[in-house]
Amino acid sequence: METLASGVSSPAPAALPDTEIVRRVRAGDSALFEILMRRHNQRVYRVVRAVVKDEAEVEDVMQQAYINVFTHLHQFEERSQFSTWLIRIALHEAFGRRRKMRQSESMAGIQLDFDENREEFMETLTSPQADPERQAYAQELHRVLEAAVDTLPETYRTVFMMRDIEGLTTSETGEGLGLGEEAVKTRLHRARAMIRRAVTARIGQVATGAFQFHAPRCDRVVAAVLARVAQCRLRLPDTLTQP
């Protein structure tokens, strides 16, 4: 808490609403911009990550978006929430980055024919060693799928296991179970529908915990932006004091 000259305590900066922090930053207290970044980093990350899948690019986009916000704070008119204004700027930067990436790929002549080069393409996707976080996600997905399969009635579970997990053909599955191919297809279709419902229900329970922007990454983005903010302040001394 801050103490005013009258002796009345005022809220600590971290407890202030976005609009008040913005006013203080515009008045010259640029250090408070860190509060805005840390307050909204998770949401900005998820929005940018939905557009740009490359994690390194995501952090670059986030940093540039925050710099754009900082240097244009005088344009925030408070008619909408600050978070809404921030997200619009982040999305604009993300879409722009994605366009540049696609143009760069086109100029480099990168073209993948998925059907003709499937094996080579899949190898390039799976060859890099997954980081521990992604390995944990994969393990959790396996557990969710296995649990969903276990809930299936046996007649559907056996077909699903043989066709989708073991990779047997429809005819091979039918021969093994003494079923016609149409019966195998019908049971597989129903099994997949049950699996989707079970997995969807489970995902709905854990979805809010996905794509976390953990503390080390948050610290890295904040530090990089603050360093650039200091430079912006030197170059643009009047930017934050405009009405």
Beta strands, then each sheet from edge to edge (+ up, - down):
strand 1: 2-3
strand 2: 9-10
sheet 1: 1+ 2-
end
